[in-house]
Amino acid sequence: MRVGFILLVILVFGACKSPEARYPVSQNSGSYIRESVERNRELVAAEEEYIKALIEKDSTTEYYASNDGFWYYYNKRSTDSSNTEMPEFGDLVKFDYSLSTLDGDPIYAEGEKPTREYAIDQEKLFSGLRQGLKLMKEGETLTFLFPSHKAYGYYGDKNKIGTNVPVMAKVTLHDINKNESKNDD
């Protein structure tokens, strides 16, 4: 009985001990994130060098570099001097586009994707195309060369476009309907 009482006292006082912090088995110093950033920088640089080499080989086309990190050229440029409007935030545009690899192999051929209506910067669309549409006027057709981070990036489109695939997009802007509500302020 005496042994049981001593055991009970030890258990009671042992249970009153304050909890100790548990430390992780391994500590992460952030090296994985730094390595990932470095891999992505190398990938972007390699894709941009490849695009620049393609542009350099094509002496018959005048390419333009956008401020947003992609290149483009005009297939059909508006010559109408009264056609100066470009889409802005909230404008509704109607456009067609096709996608191919940078080498010209079709991913989504012309006509494979339906004509799309899109409210500028208010709907989901890959970043390069979202920015590229703002450079266009009604009736123009442009071809854009997008590095993968401006196209579908790491995830692809979960259909025909895989991980980190740079793309060429041929886009025709049919119509711009200005958002009148932004001028009501």
N, C-alpha and C positions, 0 to 999 in steps of 0.2 A: 504494500500500500504506500509505503514511504517512497519507493522508487517511482511509482505512478505519479505521486504528487510532485516530485522533483522534475519529472519529465514534463508534466503539465506546466509548471512554472517556466521551464526553459522554452517551451513552445510559445507561451504567451508573450514572454519578453522578446523572443526571437522574431515573432510576427510583427512586433511594433517597430521594427527597424524601418527607417525611411527608404523609399524606393531609390534605386540607383539608375542613373541614365544608361540606356543601352546604346552602344556605339556601333556604327555600321561595320560590317566585316571588311569591306574595302572602301576606300575614300576616292571619290572622283575629283580630280583636280581641274576639270574643264578641258582636258586635252582632247577629248572626243569632239567637242564642239569646235575647237581650233582646227583640228584635222579636217573636219567636215567643211568648214569655211574655206580652207586652203584648197581642198579638192574642187569645190564649186568655182573658186576663182580660176583655177587651172582649166576647168571645163569651159567656162565662159570665154577665156582667152583663146583656147583652141578653136572653139566654134567661130569666134570673130575673125581669127586668122584665116580660117577656111572660107568664110564668106568674102573677106577682102581678096583672097586669091581668085575666087570665082569672078568677082567684079573686075579684077585686073585683067583676066583672060578675055572678058567680053568688051572689046573695044568699040563695038557698034552701038552700045546702049549708054545713056547718061544716067548714072545712079546718083541718088541723093542720100546723105546720112541724116537721120532724124536725131533730134535732141534726146529721144527716148531710147536709144540703143538698138536701132534696127535700120535697114537700108531699103530703098524703094526706087522704082522707076515708073514712068508713065507709059502705058500701052495706048491710052486714048486720053488726051488732055483737052480740057475745055478751052475753046478759042473765042467763046462768047464773052466780050468785055463786060457785059452786064451780069454775068454769072460769077459773082464774087463771094457768095455765101458759103461758109463752111459750117458743118454741124457744131453745136455747142451743147453744154449740159442741158439735158431734158428734151432736146429736139428728137423727133421721131424720124428715123431714116429707114429706107428700104434698100436692101443690097443683096447681091449674089456673090458667092465666093467659092473658089476651089482651092484645094491644098495639095501640094506635092513635096517631095523631098527636095533638097537643094540641088540635086542632080537632075531634077525634072521628072522623076518617077511619080506617077499619080498616086495620091493617098485617097482623096475624095475628088473625083473628076468633075468637070463643069457639068452642072445640072444634077449632080448626085445629091447635093444639099439643096433643100428648097429655098426660095427667096425668103429672106428674113427681114422682119421689122424689129427694130431695136431702138429703145430710148437711151440716148447717149448717157453713159455713166450711171445708169439706173437699173441695169439688168446685168446678168451674168454673161460674160464674153471674155475670151482670153485677152490678156493685157495688150499685146502687140496690136491685135485687130481693133481693140477699143481705141487705142491711141492713133492708129493708122486712119481710121474713118474720119477723125477730126482734121486730117490733112487734105481731104478730098472735097471736090465740088460736085454738084449734081451732074450726072452724065459721064463722069470720068471713070476710067479703069486704070488701076495701078497694080503693080506686082510688088509685094513686100517680101523681104528676106528677114525672117525672124530667128534669132538664136533661141535655143530651147527655153530659156528662162522668160522670154517674151511670148512664147507659144504655149505649149501644154506642160512644160516643166517636167518635174520628177514623176508625176503621176500619169502623164499621157492623157489620152481621152477615153481610156478604158475600152477602146474598140480597135481602131486601126493604127493609132499613134502610140508608140511605146515610150519608155523612159528617156528623157533628155534628147529628144529628136528636134533639131532645128527644121523649120519648114519654110516653104515658099507659098505665099497666098496671093492669088489673083482675085482682085475685088472690083466689082462694078457697083457704083453708088447710083441708084435709080432716082431716088427722091429724098428731099429733106423737107420735113414739116416742122417749121419753127414752133417752139413752145412759147405761146403767147403769155402764159401766166407768169413767167419770170420777169416780164416787163411791166407788170401791174403794181410793182412796189412803189 
